[in-house]
Amino acid sequence: MDIHLSDSDRITMTHTGLLPGKNGKVIHVCFERKTNDRNDYAEIVLPGRNVVNSKGFDEGEIAQLQMYLKEQEKSIIKNAKQINHDLIFKL
């Protein structure tokens, strides 16, 4: 089976390392999607999966992104810890 994704189907995810938050450490996760006429963006904070900012993603898509984060949370936290570790040892 050959799957072809157009640019409007591609969502890029990036995240920070561990950052200080009001109730402990948090990770900001950003999802971006470029279309012909706009750039969609969603920023969601772990561990609570709260939406901080969103433009262009509808409510159903936001729910899917939050579900994805729920499933991938342990992996993202592990990667965020590695980011912090690498920064400490490169300074």
The 8 nearest C-alpha neighbors of each residue, nearest first, counted from 0:
[[1, 2, 3, 4, 5, 8, 9, 6],
 [0, 2, 3, 4, 5, 8, 9, 6],
 [3, 1, 0, 4, 5, 8, 9, 6],
 [2, 4, 1, 5, 8, 6, 0, 9],
 [5, 3, 8, 6, 2, 9, 7, 1],
 [4, 6, 8, 7, 3, 9, 34, 2],
 [5, 7, 8, 9, 4, 34, 33, 32],
 [6, 8, 34, 5, 9, 33, 32, 35],
 [9, 7, 5, 6, 4, 10, 32, 34],
 [10, 8, 6, 7, 32, 11, 4, 5],
 [9, 11, 32, 31, 30, 12, 8, 33],
 [12, 10, 31, 30, 32, 9, 13, 29],
 [11, 13, 30, 29, 10, 31, 14, 28],
 [12, 14, 29, 28, 30, 11, 15, 27],
 [15, 13, 28, 27, 29, 26, 16, 12],
 [16, 14, 27, 26, 79, 17, 28, 13],
 [15, 17, 79, 82, 83, 26, 80, 18],
 [16, 18, 26, 25, 79, 24, 80, 15],
 [19, 17, 25, 24, 26, 16, 20, 15],
 [18, 20, 24, 23, 25, 17, 21, 22],
 [21, 19, 23, 24, 22, 25, 18, 26],
 [20, 22, 23, 19, 24, 25, 18, 44],
 [23, 21, 20, 24, 19, 25, 46, 47],
 [24, 22, 20, 21, 19, 25, 18, 17],
 [23, 25, 19, 20, 18, 17, 22, 26],
 [24, 26, 18, 45, 17, 20, 19, 46],
 [27, 25, 45, 17, 44, 15, 16, 18],
 [26, 28, 44, 15, 14, 43, 45, 29],
 [27, 29, 14, 43, 42, 13, 44, 26],
 [30, 28, 42, 13, 12, 41, 14, 43],
 [29, 31, 12, 41, 11, 40, 10, 42],
 [32, 30, 40, 11, 10, 39, 29, 12],
 [31, 33, 10, 39, 38, 9, 11, 34],
 [34, 32, 38, 7, 39, 37, 31, 6],
 [35, 33, 7, 37, 36, 38, 32, 6],
 [34, 36, 37, 33, 7, 38, 6, 32],
 [35, 37, 34, 38, 33, 39, 7, 55],
 [38, 36, 34, 35, 33, 39, 55, 32],
 [37, 39, 33, 32, 34, 40, 31, 36],
 [40, 38, 55, 32, 54, 31, 33, 56],
 [39, 41, 31, 54, 53, 30, 55, 38],
 [40, 42, 53, 30, 29, 52, 54, 43],
 [43, 41, 29, 52, 51, 28, 50, 53],
 [42, 44, 50, 28, 49, 51, 48, 27],
 [45, 43, 27, 48, 49, 26, 28, 46],
 [46, 44, 48, 47, 26, 25, 27, 43],
 [45, 47, 48, 44, 25, 26, 72, 49],
 [46, 48, 45, 49, 44, 43, 25, 50],
 [49, 47, 45, 44, 43, 46, 65, 50],
 [50, 48, 44, 47, 43, 51, 45, 46],
 [49, 51, 43, 52, 42, 44, 48, 53],
 [52, 50, 42, 43, 49, 44, 53, 41],
 [51, 53, 42, 41, 50, 54, 43, 40],
 [52, 54, 41, 40, 42, 56, 55, 51],
 [53, 55, 40, 39, 56, 41, 52, 38],
 [54, 56, 39, 57, 40, 53, 38, 41],
 [57, 55, 54, 60, 39, 61, 53, 58],
 [56, 58, 60, 59, 61, 55, 54, 62],
 [59, 57, 61, 60, 62, 56, 63, 55],
 [60, 58, 62, 61, 57, 63, 56, 64],
 [59, 61, 63, 57, 62, 58, 56, 64],
 [62, 60, 64, 58, 63, 59, 65, 57],
 [63, 61, 65, 59, 60, 64, 66, 58],
 [62, 64, 60, 66, 61, 65, 67, 59],
 [63, 65, 67, 61, 66, 62, 60, 68],
 [64, 66, 68, 62, 67, 63, 48, 61],
 [67, 65, 69, 63, 68, 64, 62, 70],
 [66, 68, 64, 70, 65, 69, 63, 71],
 [69, 67, 71, 65, 72, 66, 70, 64],
 [68, 70, 66, 72, 67, 71, 65, 48],
 [69, 71, 67, 68, 72, 66, 73, 65],
 [72, 70, 68, 74, 69, 73, 67, 75],
 [71, 73, 75, 69, 68, 74, 70, 76],
 [74, 72, 76, 75, 71, 77, 70, 69],
 [73, 75, 77, 71, 76, 72, 78, 79],
 [74, 76, 78, 72, 77, 73, 79, 71],
 [77, 75, 79, 73, 78, 74, 72, 80],
 [76, 78, 74, 80, 75, 79, 73, 81],
 [79, 77, 81, 75, 80, 76, 74, 82],
 [80, 78, 16, 76, 82, 81, 77, 17],
 [81, 79, 83, 77, 82, 78, 16, 84],
 [80, 82, 84, 78, 79, 83, 85, 77],
 [81, 83, 79, 85, 16, 80, 84, 86],
 [82, 84, 80, 86, 81, 85, 16, 87],
 [85, 83, 81, 87, 82, 86, 80, 88],
 [84, 86, 82, 88, 87, 83, 81, 89],
 [87, 85, 83, 89, 84, 88, 82, 90],
 [88, 86, 84, 85, 89, 90, 83, 82],
 [87, 89, 85, 86, 90, 84, 83, 82],
 [90, 88, 86, 87, 85, 84, 83, 82],
 [89, 88, 87, 86, 85, 84, 83, 82]]
